[in-house]
Amino acid sequence: MSLDELPQKKLASSEAVRFARSDSRFRSLSPAPIPIPTSPSFRSLVESASDERVNHDAVTSHESENGSISTVSSTVSSVESEKAAYEFLAQTPIKSTDTHLVEFSEAMRTVAKALRQVAEGKAAAQAEAAEWKRKYELEMAHKQQSKIKGCGSSIDNELEKLANQLTLEKPASDQTGCCGNHGICSHEILQDAIPGPNPPSSHKMVRRKASFRLSWGCNGNKNGQHKHDFVSFEKGDITTAERSNKQILLKWESSPQTVLFITKPNSNSVRVLCAEMVRWLKEHKNINVVVEPRVSKELLTEDSYYNFIQTWHDDEEIKMLHTKVDLIVTLGGDGTVLWAASLFKGPVPPVVAFSLGSLGFMTPFRSEQYHDCLDNVLNGPFSITLRNRLQCHVIRDSAKDELETEEPILVLNEVTIDRGISSYLTYLECYCDSSFVTCVQGDGLIISTTSGSTAYSLAAGGSMVHPQVPGILFTPICPHSLSFRPLILPEYVTLRVQVPYNSRGQAWASFDGKDRKLLSPGDALICSMSPWPVPTACLMDSTTDFLRSIHEGLHWNLRKSQSFDGPRD
């Protein structure tokens, strides 16, 4: 190398050192992108310092070769100041950002957990609703099968009568047949509840049974005629015909032969009256008398004259009572009528109720005139009130399907679901056919017939309803809500009351005040109108007897009259 080239090389070396120093400064001031979710770690700072140390060593070695020590020291101090500035600027905001991100992450985790719980609850509710829907459909199928079996061969006759009514055909002139065009034959009302041939009855029971026919009186006239109710849609206009009062009359087609006596227990006056009436029926009407086993024992103990009376000895004979008994006579109050109706799980013979109780909504006859009353009833025709009954099924949660139910229970007044001795509110879910009605939170619920509207339902705030009105009363008991008012539903609906799984306590169901059953979470109670009403004889007619009972029994709207000598218009 010549002496002329030496200054040029020295100059190039100086420029290289300056460029390397500038490049190192740029690298230290332009670090790699910093990830947002994590704070700058100690490792990243060490790596940055290591890069600076490498640049520092390279510059130092190069400057040593060229004898420039002062430049190396200045470069080292510049790198350290840049490093400290970076640490100060980058550490504080990223730590603050990290704190907010942790809080945001915790909030998002809480929201995700809540959404997951909501989704699980919705799925569980949908599964439970699908299960109840399946059970309800099975219950409806079972009910339809029972109706088909119960109706049997009478379907054709009913369809023929319905066709005659729709076409407004005139009644046949021959009224001596079993079933007229304007009535209902006893063979349709009092058909056997159990299909198939009747089992052999006891030798003490009478085999004959009187037949009768039901007809409708028009405007109070007991002439066996009635007006047709129909809907006309001629020329696009819908109108209804004038309606009759539809008072039902019962006329015997053959003389009644057997009378069943049901009496109030533990009453000396009732026992004396029963013995007197039994003797009178046997001596003056030659009527066969059937009494309860308790009454039979009392009468035979009193006098051996009553050895002609009949009774039953087991439940199988009770099931066949409706095929032997033509008429029921009750001596007592409304409770005695309820007990008499409970003996018949199927058809019920006409009931003549004598008032020997307290209120007497269903007992219009006075015992002092029993001769005249029984004469009128035995000779006929007489007005009756068809009092509907509810048919109740209890379905346990452990049942495999809806067809696995307990023995059906028939009630004349009401079925009550209450909380029993539990201190918790009753929690019940109610459905009407396939529609959700409401959740009952209170002391309980009353499902009542119109005959029972003047009983427990009335005390709970329900309305008084004429017993001939077809309907089901839905009355809450002390509901924990100001807007829960009673309902009256049509007679053809099926009500389902179930205790949900999340209920705090159990519920109890009672049927006409007895036969209490425990309802645990998951159990359900199905209520529908029974095809077997209770026909009760009227003193006058259905409406007159009803109004008399609420006036005399409840003193309905009893008020002192306004004074006549007050201010006038």
C-alpha positions as CSV (number, residue, x, y, z in Angstrom):
1,M,0.0,0.0,0.0
2,S,1.3,3.4,-0.9
3,L,1.4,6.4,1.3
4,D,-1.2,8.2,-1.0
5,E,-3.7,5.4,-0.3
6,L,-3.3,5.5,3.5
7,P,-5.3,8.7,4.1
8,Q,-8.2,7.4,1.9
9,K,-8.4,4.1,3.7
10,K,-8.4,5.9,7.0
11,L,-11.2,8.1,5.9
12,A,-13.2,5.1,4.7
13,S,-12.7,3.4,8.1
14,S,-13.9,6.5,9.9
15,E,-17.0,6.6,7.8
16,A,-17.7,2.9,8.4
17,V,-17.4,3.4,12.2
18,R,-19.8,6.4,12.0
19,F,-22.3,4.3,10.0
20,A,-22.1,1.4,12.3
21,R,-22.6,3.7,15.3
22,S,-25.6,5.3,13.6
23,D,-27.1,1.9,12.6
24,S,-26.7,0.7,16.2
25,R,-28.5,3.8,17.4
26,F,-31.4,3.2,15.0
27,R,-31.7,-0.4,16.1
28,S,-31.8,0.6,19.8
29,L,-34.5,3.2,19.1
30,S,-36.6,0.9,17.0
31,P,-37.3,-2.2,19.0
32,A,-39.5,-5.1,17.9
33,P,-43.4,-4.7,18.1
34,I,-44.6,-5.1,21.7
35,P,-47.5,-7.7,22.3
36,I,-50.5,-6.0,23.9
37,P,-51.8,-8.9,26.1
38,T,-48.5,-9.3,28.0
39,S,-46.3,-6.7,29.8
40,P,-42.7,-6.2,28.7
41,S,-40.9,-9.0,30.4
42,F,-37.4,-9.0,31.8
43,R,-36.4,-11.4,29.1
44,S,-37.2,-8.8,26.3
45,L,-35.2,-6.1,28.0
46,V,-32.2,-8.5,28.5
47,E,-32.4,-9.4,24.8
48,S,-32.4,-5.7,23.8
49,A,-29.5,-5.0,26.1
50,S,-27.6,-8.0,24.6
51,D,-28.1,-6.6,21.1
52,E,-26.6,-3.3,22.3
53,R,-23.7,-5.2,23.9
54,V,-23.0,-7.0,20.6
55,N,-22.9,-3.7,18.7
56,H,-20.7,-2.2,21.5
57,D,-18.2,-5.0,21.2
58,A,-18.1,-4.8,17.4
59,V,-17.4,-1.1,17.5
60,T,-14.9,-1.4,20.3
61,S,-12.8,-4.0,18.4
62,H,-12.9,-2.0,15.2
63,E,-11.9,1.2,17.0
64,S,-9.1,-0.6,18.8
65,E,-7.7,-1.6,15.5
66,N,-7.7,2.0,14.3
67,G,-6.7,3.6,17.7
68,S,-9.9,5.5,18.4
69,I,-10.8,4.9,22.1
70,S,-12.8,8.0,22.8
71,T,-15.4,7.2,20.2
72,V,-16.1,3.8,22.0
73,S,-16.7,5.3,25.3
74,S,-19.2,7.8,23.9
75,T,-21.0,5.0,22.1
76,V,-21.4,3.0,25.3
77,S,-22.9,5.9,27.2
78,S,-25.3,6.6,24.3
79,V,-26.5,3.0,24.3
80,E,-27.1,3.0,28.1
81,S,-29.1,6.2,28.0
82,E,-31.2,4.9,25.2
83,K,-31.8,1.6,27.1
84,A,-32.9,3.5,30.2
85,A,-35.2,5.7,28.2
86,Y,-36.8,2.7,26.6
87,E,-37.4,1.0,29.9
88,F,-39.0,4.1,31.4
89,L,-41.2,4.8,28.4
90,A,-42.4,1.2,27.7
91,Q,-42.9,-0.3,31.2
92,T,-45.5,2.0,32.8
93,P,-48.3,2.1,30.2
94,I,-48.1,-1.6,29.3
95,K,-48.4,-2.5,33.0
96,S,-51.5,-0.4,33.3
97,T,-52.9,-1.9,30.1
98,D,-52.3,-5.4,31.5
99,T,-54.3,-4.6,34.6
100,H,-57.3,-3.5,32.5
101,L,-57.0,-6.5,30.3
102,V,-57.1,-8.8,33.3
103,E,-60.3,-7.2,34.6
104,F,-61.8,-7.4,31.1
105,S,-60.9,-11.0,30.8
106,E,-62.5,-11.8,34.2
107,A,-65.7,-10.0,33.1
108,M,-65.9,-11.9,29.9
109,R,-65.3,-15.2,31.7
110,T,-68.3,-14.3,34.1
111,V,-70.5,-13.4,31.1
112,A,-69.6,-16.6,29.4
113,K,-70.5,-18.6,32.5
114,A,-73.9,-16.8,32.8
115,L,-74.7,-17.5,29.2
116,R,-73.7,-21.1,29.6
117,Q,-76.1,-21.4,32.6
118,V,-78.9,-19.8,30.7
119,A,-78.4,-22.1,27.7
120,E,-78.4,-25.1,30.0
121,G,-81.6,-23.9,31.8
122,K,-83.4,-23.3,28.5
123,A,-82.4,-26.8,27.2
124,A,-83.6,-28.4,30.5
125,A,-86.9,-26.5,30.3
126,Q,-87.5,-27.5,26.7
127,A,-86.8,-31.1,27.6
128,E,-89.2,-31.0,30.5
129,A,-91.9,-29.3,28.3
130,A,-91.5,-32.0,25.7
131,E,-91.8,-34.7,28.3
132,W,-95.0,-33.2,29.7
133,K,-96.4,-32.8,26.2
134,R,-95.7,-36.4,25.5
135,K,-97.4,-37.5,28.8
136,Y,-100.4,-35.2,28.0
137,E,-100.9,-36.7,24.6
138,L,-100.8,-40.2,26.1
139,E,-103.4,-39.1,28.7
140,M,-105.7,-37.7,25.9
141,A,-105.3,-41.0,24.0
142,H,-106.2,-43.0,27.1
143,K,-109.2,-40.7,27.7
144,Q,-110.4,-41.1,24.2
145,Q,-110.1,-44.9,24.4
146,S,-112.1,-44.9,27.7
147,K,-114.8,-42.8,26.1
148,I,-115.0,-45.2,23.1
149,K,-115.3,-48.2,25.4
150,G,-117.9,-46.5,27.6
151,C,-120.1,-45.4,24.8
152,G,-120.1,-48.7,23.1
153,S,-123.1,-49.4,20.9
154,S,-124.9,-46.1,21.8
155,I,-122.8,-44.0,19.4
156,D,-125.1,-44.8,16.5
157,N,-128.2,-43.8,18.4
158,E,-126.6,-40.6,19.5
159,L,-125.5,-39.7,16.0
160,E,-129.0,-40.4,14.7
161,K,-130.6,-38.1,17.3
162,L,-128.1,-35.4,16.5
163,A,-128.9,-35.6,12.8
164,N,-132.6,-35.4,13.6
165,Q,-132.0,-32.2,15.7
166,L,-129.9,-30.6,13.0
167,T,-132.5,-31.3,10.3
168,L,-135.3,-30.1,12.6
169,E,-137.4,-33.2,12.1
170,K,-140.7,-33.4,13.8
171,P,-141.1,-36.0,16.6
172,A,-142.5,-39.3,15.8
173,S,-146.1,-39.8,16.8
174,D,-145.3,-43.0,18.5
175,Q,-143.9,-42.1,22.0
176,T,-144.2,-45.6,23.4
177,G,-140.8,-46.7,22.4
178,C,-137.8,-46.9,24.6
179,C,-136.2,-43.7,23.5
180,G,-138.2,-40.8,22.1
181,N,-136.9,-38.0,19.9
182,H,-137.3,-35.5,22.7
183,G,-135.7,-37.3,25.5
184,I,-132.9,-39.4,26.9
185,C,-133.6,-43.0,27.8
186,S,-132.3,-44.5,31.0
187,H,-130.4,-47.1,29.0
188,E,-128.2,-44.3,27.8
189,I,-127.7,-42.6,31.2
190,L,-127.5,-45.7,33.4
191,Q,-125.3,-47.9,31.2
192,D,-122.7,-50.1,33.0
193,A,-119.5,-48.4,33.8
194,I,-117.6,-51.7,33.3
195,P,-117.9,-53.2,29.8
196,G,-118.7,-56.8,29.3
197,P,-121.3,-59.1,30.9
198,N,-122.4,-58.3,34.5
199,P,-121.0,-60.5,37.2
200,P,-123.5,-62.7,39.1
201,S,-125.1,-60.5,41.8
202,S,-125.9,-61.5,45.4
203,H,-129.1,-63.5,46.0
204,K,-130.3,-60.7,48.3
205,M,-130.3,-58.1,45.5
206,V,-133.3,-57.5,43.3
207,R,-132.5,-58.1,39.6
208,R,-135.2,-55.9,38.1
209,K,-134.5,-52.2,37.4
210,A,-137.0,-49.6,36.4
211,S,-136.5,-47.7,33.1
212,F,-137.2,-44.0,32.6
213,R,-137.0,-41.3,30.0
214,L,-135.7,-37.7,30.3
215,S,-137.4,-34.9,28.5
216,W,-137.3,-31.1,28.4
217,G,-140.1,-28.8,29.5
218,C,-140.6,-25.5,27.6
219,N,-141.2,-22.3,29.6
220,G,-142.0,-24.3,32.7
221,N,-144.7,-26.5,31.0
222,K,-144.2,-30.2,31.8
223,N,-145.6,-31.4,28.5
224,G,-142.6,-33.2,27.2
225,Q,-142.0,-30.8,24.3
226,H,-139.1,-28.5,23.9
227,K,-137.8,-26.0,21.3
228,H,-134.7,-26.9,19.3
229,D,-131.6,-24.8,19.7
230,F,-129.9,-24.3,16.4
231,V,-127.7,-21.9,14.5
232,S,-128.9,-20.5,11.2
233,F,-126.4,-19.1,8.7
234,E,-128.7,-18.5,5.8
235,K,-127.6,-15.7,3.4
236,G,-124.4,-15.2,5.4
237,D,-126.2,-14.0,8.6
238,I,-125.7,-16.0,11.8
239,T,-128.6,-16.1,14.2
240,T,-129.7,-18.3,17.1
241,A,-133.2,-19.5,17.6
242,E,-135.2,-18.7,20.7
243,R,-134.1,-20.8,23.6
244,S,-136.2,-22.8,25.9
245,N,-135.5,-23.0,29.6
246,K,-134.4,-26.6,29.1
247,Q,-135.8,-27.9,32.4
248,I,-135.2,-31.6,32.5
249,L,-138.1,-33.9,33.5
250,L,-137.9,-37.6,34.5
251,K,-140.7,-39.9,33.6
252,W,-140.8,-43.5,34.7
253,E,-141.5,-46.0,31.9
254,S,-141.9,-48.8,34.5
255,S,-142.6,-48.5,38.2
256,P,-139.5,-48.3,40.4
257,Q,-139.0,-51.4,42.5
258,T,-135.9,-50.7,44.7
259,V,-135.0,-47.7,46.8
260,L,-131.6,-47.1,48.5
261,F,-131.5,-45.2,51.8
262,I,-128.3,-43.2,52.7
263,T,-128.5,-41.6,56.2
264,K,-126.5,-39.2,58.3
265,P,-124.7,-41.2,61.1
266,N,-124.9,-40.6,64.8
267,S,-128.3,-38.9,64.7
268,N,-131.3,-40.4,66.7
269,S,-133.9,-38.3,64.8
270,V,-132.5,-39.5,61.4
271,R,-132.6,-43.1,62.6
272,V,-136.2,-42.8,63.7
273,L,-137.3,-41.1,60.5
274,C,-135.4,-43.8,58.4
275,A,-137.3,-46.6,60.2
276,E,-140.6,-44.9,59.6
277,M,-140.0,-44.2,55.9
278,V,-138.8,-47.8,55.3
279,R,-141.9,-49.2,56.9
280,W,-144.2,-46.9,54.9
281,L,-142.5,-47.8,51.6
282,K,-142.8,-51.5,52.3
283,E,-146.4,-51.5,53.5
284,H,-147.9,-48.9,51.1
285,K,-145.8,-49.1,48.0
286,N,-144.3,-52.6,48.2
287,I,-140.9,-51.2,47.5
288,N,-137.7,-53.2,48.1
289,V,-135.3,-51.3,50.4
290,V,-131.5,-51.4,50.4
291,V,-129.6,-49.7,53.2
292,E,-126.0,-49.4,54.3
293,P,-124.6,-52.2,56.5
294,R,-124.5,-49.8,59.5
295,V,-128.1,-48.9,59.1
296,S,-129.1,-52.6,58.6
297,K,-127.5,-53.5,61.9
298,E,-129.3,-50.6,63.7
299,L,-132.7,-51.5,62.3
300,L,-132.4,-55.2,63.0
301,T,-131.2,-54.5,66.5
302,E,-134.3,-52.3,67.1
303,D,-136.9,-54.6,65.6
304,S,-136.9,-57.9,63.8
305,Y,-139.7,-56.6,61.5
306,Y,-137.0,-55.1,59.3
307,N,-135.5,-58.5,58.3
308,F,-136.7,-57.7,54.7
309,I,-134.1,-55.0,54.1
310,Q,-131.1,-55.7,51.9
311,T,-127.5,-54.5,52.1
312,W,-124.1,-55.2,50.6
313,H,-121.1,-57.0,52.0
314,D,-118.1,-56.2,49.8
315,D,-116.9,-53.7,47.2
316,E,-117.9,-55.8,44.3
317,E,-121.6,-55.5,45.3
318,I,-121.2,-51.7,45.6
319,K,-119.9,-51.5,42.1
320,M,-123.1,-53.1,40.8
321,L,-125.5,-51.0,42.9
322,H,-126.5,-48.9,39.9
323,T,-127.8,-51.9,38.1
324,K,-130.2,-52.8,41.0
325,V,-131.2,-49.5,42.6
326,D,-134.0,-47.3,40.9
327,L,-134.0,-44.4,43.4
328,I,-131.8,-43.0,46.2
329,V,-133.2,-41.4,49.3
330,T,-130.8,-39.4,51.4
331,L,-131.6,-38.2,55.0
332,G,-129.1,-35.6,56.1
333,G,-127.4,-32.6,54.6
334,D,-125.3,-31.9,51.5
335,G,-122.5,-34.1,53.0
336,T,-124.9,-37.0,52.9
337,V,-125.6,-36.4,49.2
338,L,-121.8,-36.2,48.6
339,W,-121.4,-39.6,50.3
340,A,-124.2,-41.2,48.4
341,A,-122.7,-40.0,45.1
342,S,-119.2,-41.3,46.0
343,L,-120.6,-44.9,46.3
344,F,-121.3,-44.8,42.5
345,K,-118.2,-44.8,40.3
346,G,-120.3,-44.9,37.2
347,P,-124.0,-44.1,36.6
348,V,-126.0,-42.7,39.5
349,P,-129.8,-43.3,40.0
350,P,-132.0,-40.3,40.7
351,V,-131.5,-38.8,44.2
352,V,-134.3,-37.5,46.4
353,A,-132.6,-35.5,49.2
354,F,-134.4,-34.6,52.4
355,S,-133.1,-31.7,54.4
356,L,-131.9,-32.8,57.8
357,G,-128.6,-30.8,57.9
358,S,-127.5,-27.2,58.1
359,L,-127.6,-25.3,54.8
360,G,-129.1,-27.7,52.3
361,F,-128.1,-26.4,48.8
362,M,-128.8,-29.9,47.4
363,T,-131.6,-31.0,49.8
364,P,-134.8,-29.2,48.8
365,F,-137.3,-31.7,50.4
366,R,-138.7,-31.3,53.9
367,S,-139.0,-34.5,56.0
368,E,-142.4,-33.5,57.4
369,Q,-144.0,-34.0,53.9
370,Y,-142.2,-37.1,52.9
371,H,-145.4,-39.0,52.0
372,D,-146.4,-36.4,49.3
373,C,-142.8,-36.0,48.1
374,L,-142.2,-39.8,47.6
375,D,-145.6,-40.2,46.0
376,N,-144.9,-37.5,43.4
377,V,-141.4,-38.9,42.7
378,L,-142.5,-42.5,42.4
379,N,-145.4,-41.7,40.2
380,G,-143.6,-39.0,38.1
381,P,-142.9,-37.1,36.1
382,F,-140.7,-34.7,38.2
383,S,-138.0,-32.1,37.5
384,I,-134.4,-33.0,38.1
385,T,-131.1,-31.2,38.1
386,L,-128.1,-33.0,36.4
387,R,-125.2,-32.1,38.6
388,N,-121.9,-32.7,36.8
389,R,-119.0,-34.5,38.5
390,L,-115.2,-34.2,38.0
391,Q,-113.1,-37.2,37.2
392,C,-109.6,-37.0,38.7
393,H,-106.5,-39.0,38.0
394,V,-103.2,-38.8,40.0
395,I,-100.1,-39.5,37.9
396,R,-96.9,-40.1,39.8
397,D,-93.5,-39.0,38.6
398,S,-92.3,-42.6,38.9
399,A,-95.0,-43.8,36.4
400,K,-93.6,-45.1,33.1
401,D,-96.2,-43.4,31.1
402,E,-99.5,-41.5,31.4
403,L,-101.5,-44.7,31.2
404,E,-100.1,-45.8,34.5
405,T,-102.5,-43.9,36.8
406,E,-104.1,-44.5,40.1
407,E,-107.8,-45.3,40.4
408,P,-110.0,-42.4,39.1
409,I,-111.8,-40.4,41.7
410,L,-115.2,-38.8,41.1
411,V,-116.1,-35.6,42.9
412,L,-119.4,-33.7,43.1
413,N,-118.2,-30.5,44.7
414,E,-114.5,-29.8,44.3
415,V,-111.0,-31.1,44.3
416,T,-108.6,-29.0,46.5
417,I,-104.8,-28.8,46.2
418,D,-103.3,-27.1,49.3
419,R,-99.9,-26.9,51.1
420,G,-101.0,-29.0,54.0
421,I,-98.8,-28.6,57.1
422,S,-96.0,-27.0,55.1
423,S,-95.0,-23.4,55.9
424,Y,-94.0,-22.8,52.3
425,L,-96.2,-21.4,49.6
426,T,-97.9,-23.9,47.3
427,Y,-96.2,-23.8,43.9
428,L,-98.3,-25.3,41.1
429,E,-98.2,-25.2,37.3
430,C,-101.6,-25.3,35.6
431,Y,-102.4,-26.3,32.1
432,C,-105.8,-26.2,30.2
433,D,-105.7,-28.8,27.4
434,S,-102.4,-27.9,25.6
435,S,-102.3,-24.3,26.9
436,F,-100.4,-23.0,29.8
437,V,-102.7,-21.2,32.3
438,T,-100.6,-19.9,35.2
439,C,-98.4,-20.7,38.1
440,V,-100.2,-20.7,41.5
441,Q,-98.3,-19.4,44.4
442,G,-100.4,-19.2,47.5
443,D,-102.2,-21.5,49.9
444,G,-103.6,-23.6,47.1
445,L,-106.2,-24.1,44.3
446,I,-109.8,-25.2,44.0
447,I,-111.1,-26.9,40.9
448,S,-114.9,-27.0,41.4
449,T,-118.1,-28.0,39.6
450,T,-120.9,-25.5,39.4
451,S,-122.7,-27.5,42.1
452,G,-119.7,-26.9,44.3
453,S,-119.7,-23.1,43.5
454,T,-121.6,-22.4,46.8
455,A,-119.1,-24.5,48.9
456,Y,-115.4,-24.0,49.4
457,S,-115.0,-22.1,46.1
458,L,-117.5,-19.4,47.4
459,A,-115.5,-19.0,50.6
460,A,-112.3,-18.5,48.6
461,G,-113.9,-15.7,46.5
462,G,-115.4,-17.6,43.6
463,S,-118.7,-16.8,42.0
464,M,-122.0,-18.6,42.7
465,V,-123.0,-20.4,39.5
466,H,-126.3,-22.1,38.6
467,P,-125.8,-25.9,38.7
468,Q,-127.1,-26.4,35.2
469,V,-124.4,-24.1,33.7
470,P,-121.8,-26.4,32.1
471,G,-118.4,-25.2,33.4
472,I,-115.4,-25.8,35.7
473,L,-114.5,-23.2,38.3
474,F,-110.8,-22.3,38.7
475,T,-110.4,-20.6,42.1
476,P,-107.1,-19.8,43.9
477,I,-106.9,-20.0,47.7
478,C,-105.2,-16.9,49.2
479,P,-102.9,-16.2,46.2
480,H,-99.9,-14.1,46.7
481,S,-100.9,-11.7,43.9
482,L,-103.4,-8.9,43.7
483,S,-104.4,-9.7,40.1
484,F,-105.2,-13.4,40.4
485,R,-108.9,-13.6,39.9
486,P,-111.1,-16.8,39.7
487,L,-112.0,-18.2,36.3
488,I,-114.9,-20.2,34.9
489,L,-113.7,-22.6,32.1
490,P,-115.9,-24.6,29.7
491,E,-116.9,-28.1,30.7
492,Y,-115.1,-29.9,27.8
493,V,-111.5,-28.9,28.8
494,T,-109.0,-31.0,30.7
495,L,-107.1,-29.4,33.5
496,R,-103.6,-30.5,34.5
497,V,-102.1,-29.3,37.8
498,Q,-98.5,-30.4,38.5
499,V,-96.0,-29.8,41.2
500,P,-92.8,-28.7,39.5
501,Y,-89.4,-30.1,40.4
502,N,-88.2,-26.8,41.8
503,S,-91.0,-26.6,44.3
504,R,-89.9,-26.0,47.9
505,G,-92.5,-28.2,49.4
506,Q,-95.1,-30.9,48.7
507,A,-98.8,-30.4,48.0
508,W,-101.9,-32.3,49.2
509,A,-105.1,-33.1,47.2
510,S,-108.4,-33.7,48.7
511,F,-111.6,-34.8,46.9
512,D,-114.9,-33.6,48.3
513,G,-113.1,-33.0,51.6
514,K,-111.8,-36.6,52.0
515,D,-109.3,-39.1,50.5
516,R,-106.3,-36.8,50.8
517,K,-103.4,-37.7,48.6
518,L,-99.8,-36.4,48.7
519,L,-98.4,-34.8,45.6
520,S,-94.6,-34.7,45.5
521,P,-92.5,-32.7,43.0
522,G,-93.1,-34.3,39.6
523,D,-96.6,-35.6,40.4
524,A,-99.6,-34.3,38.4
525,L,-103.4,-34.2,38.9
526,I,-105.6,-34.5,35.8
527,C,-109.2,-33.2,36.1
528,S,-112.0,-33.5,33.4
529,M,-115.7,-33.6,33.4
530,S,-117.1,-37.1,34.1
531,P,-119.7,-38.6,31.8
532,W,-121.7,-39.7,34.8
533,P,-123.7,-36.8,36.4
534,V,-125.7,-37.0,39.6
535,P,-129.5,-36.4,38.9
536,T,-131.1,-34.8,41.9
537,A,-134.9,-34.3,42.2
538,C,-136.2,-30.8,42.4
539,L,-139.0,-29.5,44.7
540,M,-140.1,-27.0,42.0
541,D,-137.6,-26.7,39.2
542,S,-133.8,-26.2,39.0
543,T,-133.7,-22.4,39.0
544,T,-136.3,-22.0,41.7
545,D,-134.6,-24.4,44.0
546,F,-131.2,-22.7,43.4
547,L,-132.5,-19.3,44.2
548,R,-134.3,-20.5,47.2
549,S,-131.1,-22.2,48.5
550,I,-129.0,-19.0,48.3
551,H,-131.7,-16.9,49.8
552,E,-132.5,-19.1,52.7
553,G,-129.0,-20.7,53.2
554,L,-126.7,-17.8,52.6
555,H,-129.2,-14.9,53.1
556,W,-127.9,-13.6,49.8
557,N,-128.3,-9.8,49.4
558,L,-130.3,-9.5,52.6
559,R,-130.6,-5.9,53.5
560,K,-133.1,-3.7,55.3
561,S,-135.3,-1.8,52.8
562,Q,-134.9,1.9,52.3
563,S,-137.3,4.1,54.2
564,F,-140.3,5.3,52.1
565,D,-140.5,8.8,53.6
566,G,-137.2,10.1,52.3
567,P,-136.3,12.8,49.7
568,R,-137.7,12.3,46.2
569,D,-136.9,13.5,42.7
